[in-house]
Amino acid sequence: MSIYRRVRAGALALVFCSLPALAHAETLREALTSAYVNNPSILSALLEVKSTAENIAMAKSAKLPTIGASVTGSNSYTFGQPFDATPQVNVGLSYNQTIFDNFKSDADIEAARAITEASRYSLQNSEQNVFLAVVQAYWNVIRDTQLVQLRQENVNFYQAQVKSAQDRLDIGEGTKIDVSQAQARLAQGTASYQSAVASLTTSQATYERYVGHKPRNLTSSYKLGTLMPKSLQSAIDQAVSSHPGILAAKAGIRAAQANSDSANAAFGPTLNFTSSIGSSVLGPGAMGQPNDPTPRASASFSLSIPIYGGGRYGSAIRKANIGQIKSEVDALATRDQIKESVISAWSSLQNAEAQITSANTAIASGELSLEGVVQSRDVGQSTTLDVLNAQSELTSIREGLIQATTGKAIASFALVAATGRLTAADLGLDVKVNTGEDYIANVEDVWQELRSLD
């Protein structure tokens, strides 16, 4: 059996020995599920949605009354008069409400809702970014693991070549140059192997960062199915219509428009209503008269009309208008960026598929070439350098195949992410998808403060 065949037999033995471990391999779906549950970036984005939603309640409060209760107590002493230890205690209720504010509060509510909607889409975008990072980390671990195995086989091959060259030198059929060349390639192969080990360690650390635990016997099987677009144009159309980044930008435009309306409404009339009711429940009444517990009520209206604000109103309006224009420009930039991402992912996918086809053909030819060169060297028709060059070329092709396979997988998921469909809901992960809608619904219920007092 030739040296090359012995190396291949050893590699096959390694694969078969690893089959029991692969039976308990961690799938990409499991890794994505773990990331959705454990990754802090997704949790942070969800908390941002909840925090932003509170602005809705604060904006709606401007249209609702404020009701308060008060209890005041006092006592006084007049020198030369008998001291009365009984304090005067008054209780009362107050009611204040803005009747009309030139529709400013309506604009503020719309702005708060639009910003909250934008934060929900930002949550989906963060979810996609995390999932794509998980996919990249997952496949990088697979790639680096395969490179470590391949380069270990390469080192084993060069070690065999060093021994073969030394044996031929010992019996007078070889030269010191053959031994030196084999040793040089062995040193290069060993350094390349160590580099692959270092890259694998880094990839494993990245994987743990996003998934929440160390990788465990990863497997490369995963199908995106109908999530993959049929053509480049359909991918672009999906991205423009449903990518969360674009939807968040559109919500930002609505928020900017509402802010502009609010700034214009601030330069308008405001009508407020105030009322109160109170009673003295303890102590002497006014001017030392007996206490009168009869309730006393009051009500008043106030109308304010701004005439000049020192330039504040005009500046606020101009700033809001500029913000509206900027939001539209930012939306165009976001759309172009996402279209670029779609085209880039599509091109990377096509390129990877072409490289895989080419590498598979080249590997079949390279294996035959290496086998022939080894046999030719054994009968003295080729040199050790020819064998080393053939092995180096075959190893390079195999590494290219590993890189292209990884690139194709990552490009596929990047394309789905660019269309806006790399989410837990679209992937069908076995998790409870939390978009913050329940929290937003509770925030919209501004009367819950009263019920919480029951």
C-alpha positions as CSV (number, residue, x, y, z in Angstrom):
1,M,0.0,0.0,0.0
2,S,1.4,3.5,-0.9
3,I,2.0,6.2,1.7
4,Y,-0.8,8.3,0.3
5,R,-3.3,5.4,0.6
6,R,-2.2,4.8,4.2
7,V,-2.9,8.4,5.0
8,R,-6.3,8.2,3.5
9,A,-7.0,5.0,5.4
10,G,-6.1,6.8,8.6
11,A,-8.4,9.7,7.8
12,L,-11.3,7.3,7.1
13,A,-10.6,5.6,10.4
14,L,-10.8,8.9,12.2
15,V,-14.1,9.7,10.5
16,F,-15.7,6.3,11.4
17,C,-14.4,6.6,15.0
18,S,-16.2,10.0,15.3
19,L,-19.6,8.7,14.2
20,P,-20.9,7.9,17.8
21,A,-20.1,11.5,18.8
22,L,-21.8,12.9,15.8
23,A,-25.0,11.1,16.8
24,H,-25.2,13.7,19.6
25,A,-24.2,16.6,17.5
26,E,-25.5,20.1,18.2
27,T,-27.5,21.3,15.2
28,L,-27.6,24.9,13.9
29,R,-31.2,25.1,14.8
30,E,-30.3,24.3,18.4
31,A,-27.5,26.9,18.4
32,L,-29.9,29.6,17.1
33,T,-32.5,28.6,19.7
34,S,-29.9,28.9,22.5
35,A,-28.7,32.3,21.1
36,Y,-32.3,33.6,21.1
37,V,-32.8,32.7,24.7
38,N,-29.4,33.6,26.1
39,N,-27.8,36.4,23.9
40,P,-27.8,39.7,25.8
41,S,-28.0,41.8,22.6
42,I,-31.5,40.5,21.9
43,L,-32.6,41.1,25.5
44,S,-31.1,44.6,25.4
45,A,-33.1,45.4,22.2
46,L,-36.3,44.1,23.8
47,L,-35.7,46.3,26.9
48,E,-35.3,49.3,24.5
49,V,-38.7,48.5,23.0
50,K,-40.3,48.5,26.5
51,S,-38.4,51.7,27.5
52,T,-39.5,53.5,24.3
53,A,-43.1,52.4,24.8
54,E,-43.3,54.3,28.0
55,N,-43.1,57.5,26.0
56,I,-46.6,56.6,24.7
57,A,-48.1,56.8,28.2
58,M,-46.3,60.0,29.0
59,A,-47.5,61.6,25.7
60,K,-51.1,60.5,26.3
61,S,-51.1,61.9,29.8
62,A,-51.2,65.4,28.3
63,K,-54.8,64.8,27.2
64,L,-56.0,63.3,30.5
65,P,-56.7,64.9,33.9
66,T,-54.5,64.9,36.9
67,I,-56.3,64.3,40.2
68,G,-54.8,64.8,43.6
69,A,-55.7,64.7,47.2
70,S,-54.3,67.0,49.9
71,V,-54.3,67.1,53.7
72,T,-52.9,70.2,55.5
73,G,-52.6,70.8,59.2
74,S,-51.6,73.9,61.1
75,N,-51.7,75.5,64.5
76,S,-51.1,79.0,65.8
77,Y,-50.6,80.7,69.1
78,T,-51.4,84.3,70.0
79,F,-49.3,85.7,72.9
80,G,-51.4,86.5,75.9
81,Q,-54.2,84.2,74.9
82,P,-54.9,80.7,76.1
83,F,-53.1,78.0,74.1
84,D,-55.4,75.7,72.1
85,A,-53.6,72.4,71.2
86,T,-56.2,71.5,68.6
87,P,-54.7,72.0,65.1
88,Q,-56.6,73.2,62.1
89,V,-56.9,70.4,59.5
90,N,-58.2,70.8,55.9
91,V,-58.7,68.2,53.3
92,G,-59.3,68.7,49.6
93,L,-59.3,67.3,46.1
94,S,-57.9,68.9,43.0
95,Y,-58.7,68.3,39.3
96,N,-56.6,69.7,36.4
97,Q,-57.0,69.1,32.7
98,T,-55.9,70.6,29.4
99,I,-59.0,71.0,27.3
100,F,-57.3,72.1,24.1
101,D,-53.6,72.5,23.2
102,N,-53.8,73.1,19.4
103,F,-53.5,69.3,18.8
104,K,-49.9,69.2,20.1
105,S,-50.6,66.3,22.4
106,D,-52.1,64.3,19.4
107,A,-48.9,64.9,17.5
108,D,-46.7,63.8,20.5
109,I,-48.7,60.6,20.9
110,E,-48.3,59.8,17.2
111,A,-44.5,60.5,17.4
112,A,-44.2,58.2,20.5
113,R,-46.1,55.4,18.8
114,A,-44.0,55.7,15.6
115,I,-40.7,55.7,17.6
116,T,-41.9,52.6,19.5
117,E,-42.8,50.9,16.2
118,A,-39.3,51.7,15.0
119,S,-37.8,50.2,18.1
120,R,-39.8,47.0,17.5
121,Y,-38.3,46.7,14.0
122,S,-34.9,47.5,15.5
123,L,-35.4,44.5,17.8
124,Q,-36.0,42.3,14.7
125,N,-32.9,43.7,13.1
126,S,-30.9,42.9,16.2
127,E,-32.3,39.4,16.2
128,Q,-31.2,39.0,12.6
129,N,-27.7,40.3,13.3
130,V,-27.3,37.9,16.2
131,F,-28.5,35.0,14.2
132,L,-26.2,35.8,11.3
133,A,-23.3,36.1,13.7
134,V,-24.3,32.7,15.2
135,V,-24.3,31.2,11.7
136,Q,-20.9,32.6,10.9
137,A,-19.5,31.4,14.2
138,Y,-21.1,27.9,13.7
139,W,-19.7,27.5,10.3
140,N,-16.3,28.9,11.2
141,V,-16.0,26.3,13.9
142,I,-16.8,23.6,11.3
143,R,-14.4,25.1,8.8
144,D,-11.5,25.4,11.2
145,T,-12.1,21.9,12.6
146,Q,-11.9,20.5,9.1
147,L,-8.8,22.6,8.4
148,V,-7.1,21.2,11.5
149,Q,-7.9,17.7,10.4
150,L,-6.7,18.3,6.9
151,R,-3.5,20.0,8.0
152,Q,-2.8,17.2,10.5
153,E,-3.1,14.7,7.6
154,N,-0.7,17.0,5.6
155,V,1.8,16.9,8.5
156,N,1.5,13.1,8.6
157,F,2.1,12.9,4.9
158,Y,5.2,15.1,5.1
159,Q,6.5,13.1,8.1
160,A,6.2,9.9,6.0
161,Q,8.1,11.7,3.2
162,V,10.9,12.7,5.5
163,K,11.2,9.1,6.6
164,S,11.1,7.8,3.1
165,A,13.7,10.2,1.9
166,Q,16.0,9.3,4.8
167,D,15.5,5.6,4.1
168,R,16.5,6.1,0.5
169,L,19.5,8.1,1.5
170,D,20.6,5.4,3.9
171,I,20.6,2.8,1.1
172,G,22.2,5.1,-1.4
173,E,19.2,5.8,-3.6
174,G,18.4,9.3,-2.4
175,T,20.2,12.6,-1.7
176,K,20.5,14.9,1.3
177,I,18.6,17.5,-0.8
178,D,15.6,15.2,-0.9
179,V,15.7,14.9,2.9
180,S,16.2,18.7,3.4
181,Q,13.3,19.5,1.0
182,A,11.0,17.1,2.9
183,Q,12.0,18.5,6.2
184,A,11.3,22.1,5.0
185,R,7.9,21.1,3.9
186,L,7.2,19.3,7.2
187,A,8.2,22.5,9.1
188,Q,5.8,24.6,6.9
189,G,3.0,22.0,7.3
190,T,3.5,22.0,11.1
191,A,3.3,25.8,11.2
192,S,0.2,25.8,9.1
193,Y,-1.3,23.2,11.4
194,Q,-0.6,25.3,14.5
195,S,-2.2,28.3,12.8
196,A,-5.4,26.3,12.1
197,V,-5.5,25.2,15.8
198,A,-5.2,28.9,16.9
199,S,-8.0,29.9,14.4
200,L,-10.2,27.1,15.8
201,T,-9.7,28.3,19.3
202,T,-10.7,31.8,18.3
203,S,-13.8,30.5,16.4
204,Q,-14.9,28.5,19.4
205,A,-14.6,31.5,21.7
206,T,-16.7,33.6,19.2
207,Y,-19.3,30.8,19.1
208,E,-19.5,30.7,22.9
209,R,-20.0,34.5,23.0
210,Y,-23.1,34.4,20.8
211,V,-24.6,31.0,21.6
212,G,-23.9,30.9,25.3
213,H,-21.9,27.7,25.6
214,K,-18.9,26.0,23.9
215,P,-19.5,24.2,20.6
216,R,-20.4,20.5,20.8
217,N,-19.8,18.3,17.8
218,L,-21.4,20.6,15.2
219,T,-23.1,19.3,12.1
220,S,-23.4,21.0,8.8
221,S,-26.9,19.9,7.9
222,Y,-29.5,22.7,7.6
223,K,-32.0,23.6,4.9
224,L,-33.5,27.1,4.5
225,G,-36.2,25.8,2.2
226,T,-38.7,28.5,1.0
227,L,-36.8,31.2,2.8
228,M,-34.3,31.3,0.0
229,P,-35.3,33.8,-2.8
230,K,-35.7,32.4,-6.3
231,S,-33.8,35.2,-8.0
232,L,-31.8,38.3,-7.3
233,Q,-34.7,40.6,-8.2
234,S,-37.1,38.7,-5.9
235,A,-34.6,39.0,-3.1
236,I,-34.4,42.8,-3.6
237,D,-38.2,43.1,-3.7
238,Q,-38.5,41.2,-0.5
239,A,-35.9,43.3,1.2
240,V,-37.4,46.6,0.2
241,S,-40.9,45.5,1.3
242,S,-40.2,43.7,4.5
243,H,-36.6,44.2,5.9
244,P,-36.9,45.5,9.5
245,G,-34.3,48.1,8.8
246,I,-36.3,49.7,6.1
247,L,-39.6,49.4,8.1
248,A,-37.8,51.1,11.0
249,A,-36.7,53.9,8.7
250,K,-40.3,54.4,7.5
251,A,-41.5,54.5,11.1
252,G,-38.8,57.1,11.8
253,I,-40.2,59.3,9.0
254,R,-43.6,59.2,10.6
255,A,-42.1,60.1,13.9
256,A,-40.3,63.1,12.4
257,Q,-43.5,64.3,10.7
258,A,-45.3,64.1,14.0
259,N,-42.5,66.0,15.8
260,S,-42.8,68.7,13.1
261,D,-46.6,68.9,13.7
262,S,-46.0,69.1,17.5
263,A,-43.5,72.0,17.0
264,N,-46.0,73.9,14.9
265,A,-48.8,73.2,17.3
266,A,-46.8,74.6,20.2
267,F,-47.2,78.1,18.7
268,G,-50.9,78.1,19.4
269,P,-53.6,78.6,22.1
270,T,-53.9,76.4,25.1
271,L,-57.1,76.1,27.3
272,N,-56.8,74.6,30.8
273,F,-59.5,73.7,33.4
274,T,-58.8,73.7,37.1
275,S,-61.1,72.8,40.0
276,S,-60.9,71.9,43.7
277,I,-63.0,71.0,46.6
278,G,-62.1,71.1,50.2
279,S,-63.3,71.2,53.8
280,S,-62.0,72.0,57.3
281,V,-62.5,68.8,59.3
282,L,-60.8,69.8,62.6
283,G,-59.9,72.9,64.6
284,P,-61.3,76.4,64.7
285,G,-62.6,78.1,61.6
286,A,-61.5,81.4,60.2
287,M,-61.0,84.3,62.6
288,G,-61.5,82.1,65.5
289,Q,-65.0,81.2,64.5
290,P,-66.4,77.7,65.2
291,N,-65.3,75.1,62.7
292,D,-67.4,74.9,59.6
293,P,-67.1,71.5,57.8
294,T,-69.2,72.6,54.8
295,P,-67.2,71.7,51.6
296,R,-66.0,74.6,49.5
297,A,-65.5,74.2,45.8
298,S,-63.9,76.3,43.0
299,A,-63.5,76.1,39.3
300,S,-61.6,78.1,36.7
301,F,-60.6,78.2,33.1
302,S,-57.4,79.7,31.7
303,L,-56.6,80.5,28.0
304,S,-53.0,81.3,27.0
305,I,-52.0,82.4,23.5
306,P,-48.3,82.7,22.7
307,I,-47.3,85.9,20.9
308,Y,-43.5,86.0,21.1
309,G,-41.2,83.5,22.6
310,G,-37.8,85.1,21.9
311,G,-37.2,83.0,18.8
312,R,-37.8,79.7,20.6
313,Y,-40.9,78.6,18.7
314,G,-39.5,79.4,15.2
315,S,-36.2,77.6,16.0
316,A,-38.1,74.6,17.2
317,I,-40.2,74.5,14.0
318,R,-37.1,74.8,11.8
319,K,-35.3,72.1,13.7
320,A,-38.3,69.7,13.4
321,N,-38.5,70.4,9.7
322,I,-34.9,69.6,9.2
323,G,-35.3,66.4,11.3
324,Q,-38.1,65.4,9.0
325,I,-36.0,65.9,5.9
326,K,-33.1,64.1,7.5
327,S,-35.3,61.1,8.3
328,E,-36.2,60.7,4.7
329,V,-32.6,61.0,3.6
330,D,-31.6,58.4,6.2
331,A,-34.4,56.1,4.9
332,L,-33.0,56.3,1.4
333,A,-29.5,55.5,2.7
334,T,-30.8,52.5,4.6
335,R,-32.6,51.2,1.5
336,D,-29.5,51.5,-0.6
337,Q,-27.4,49.8,2.0
338,I,-29.8,46.9,2.3
339,K,-30.0,46.5,-1.5
340,E,-26.2,46.4,-1.5
341,S,-26.2,43.7,1.1
342,V,-28.7,41.6,-1.0
343,I,-26.6,41.9,-4.1
344,S,-23.3,41.2,-2.2
345,A,-24.8,38.1,-0.6
346,W,-26.2,36.8,-3.9
347,S,-22.9,37.3,-5.6
348,S,-21.0,35.6,-2.8
349,L,-23.4,32.7,-3.1
350,Q,-22.9,32.3,-6.8
351,N,-19.1,32.6,-6.5
352,A,-19.0,30.0,-3.7
353,E,-21.0,27.5,-5.8
354,A,-18.7,28.0,-8.8
355,Q,-15.7,27.4,-6.5
356,I,-17.1,24.3,-5.1
357,T,-17.7,22.8,-8.5
358,S,-14.2,23.7,-9.6
359,A,-12.6,22.4,-6.4
360,N,-14.4,19.0,-6.6
361,T,-13.1,18.5,-10.2
362,A,-9.6,19.6,-9.2
363,I,-9.5,17.3,-6.2
364,A,-10.3,14.2,-8.3
365,S,-7.6,15.2,-10.7
366,G,-5.1,16.1,-7.9
367,E,-5.6,12.7,-6.1
368,L,-4.8,10.8,-9.3
369,S,-1.8,13.1,-10.0
370,L,-0.4,12.6,-6.5
371,E,-0.8,8.9,-6.7
372,G,1.0,8.8,-10.0
373,V,3.8,11.0,-8.9
374,V,4.4,8.9,-5.7
375,Q,4.5,5.7,-7.8
376,S,6.8,7.4,-10.4
377,R,9.1,8.6,-7.6
378,D,9.3,5.0,-6.2
379,V,10.6,3.8,-9.5
380,G,13.0,6.7,-9.9
381,Q,11.2,8.6,-12.6
382,S,10.2,11.6,-10.3
383,T,11.8,13.4,-7.5
384,T,10.8,13.9,-3.9
385,L,10.2,17.6,-4.8
386,D,7.6,16.5,-7.4
387,V,5.8,14.5,-4.7
388,L,5.9,17.4,-2.2
389,N,4.6,19.9,-4.8
390,A,1.8,17.5,-5.8
391,Q,0.8,17.1,-2.1
392,S,1.0,20.9,-1.5
393,E,-1.2,21.6,-4.5
394,L,-3.8,19.0,-3.5
395,T,-3.9,20.3,0.0
396,S,-4.4,23.8,-1.3
397,I,-7.3,22.7,-3.4
398,R,-8.9,20.8,-0.5
399,E,-8.6,23.9,1.7
400,G,-10.2,25.9,-1.0
401,L,-13.2,23.5,-1.1
402,I,-13.6,23.8,2.7
403,Q,-13.5,27.6,2.4
404,A,-16.0,27.6,-0.5
405,T,-18.4,25.3,1.3
406,T,-18.3,27.5,4.4
407,G,-18.7,30.6,2.3
408,K,-21.7,29.2,0.5
409,A,-23.5,28.4,3.8
410,I,-22.8,31.8,5.3
411,A,-23.8,33.6,2.1
412,S,-27.1,31.7,2.0
413,F,-28.0,32.9,5.5
414,A,-26.7,36.4,4.7
415,L,-29.0,36.5,1.7
416,V,-32.0,35.5,3.8
417,A,-31.0,38.1,6.5
418,A,-30.7,40.7,3.8
419,T,-34.3,40.0,2.7
420,G,-35.4,40.4,6.4
421,R,-36.5,36.9,7.1
422,L,-33.7,35.6,9.3
423,T,-35.9,35.8,12.5
424,A,-37.0,33.3,15.1
425,A,-40.5,33.3,13.7
426,D,-39.5,32.8,10.1
427,L,-37.0,30.0,11.0
428,G,-39.6,28.3,13.1
429,L,-37.5,28.0,16.2
430,D,-39.0,26.3,19.3
431,V,-39.1,29.5,21.4
432,K,-41.6,32.0,22.6
433,V,-41.1,35.0,20.3
434,N,-41.3,38.2,22.2
435,T,-41.8,41.4,20.2
436,G,-42.8,43.6,23.1
437,E,-46.4,43.9,21.7
438,D,-48.0,42.8,25.0
439,Y,-46.0,45.4,26.9
440,I,-47.0,48.1,24.5
441,A,-50.6,47.1,24.8
442,N,-50.4,47.5,28.6
443,V,-48.7,50.9,28.2
444,E,-51.5,52.1,26.0
445,D,-53.9,51.5,28.8
446,V,-53.2,54.8,30.7
447,W,-56.0,54.2,33.3
448,Q,-54.1,51.3,34.8
449,E,-52.7,53.6,37.5
450,L,-56.2,54.1,38.9
451,R,-56.9,50.3,38.9
452,S,-53.6,49.6,40.6
453,L,-54.8,51.7,43.5
454,D,-57.8,49.4,44.1
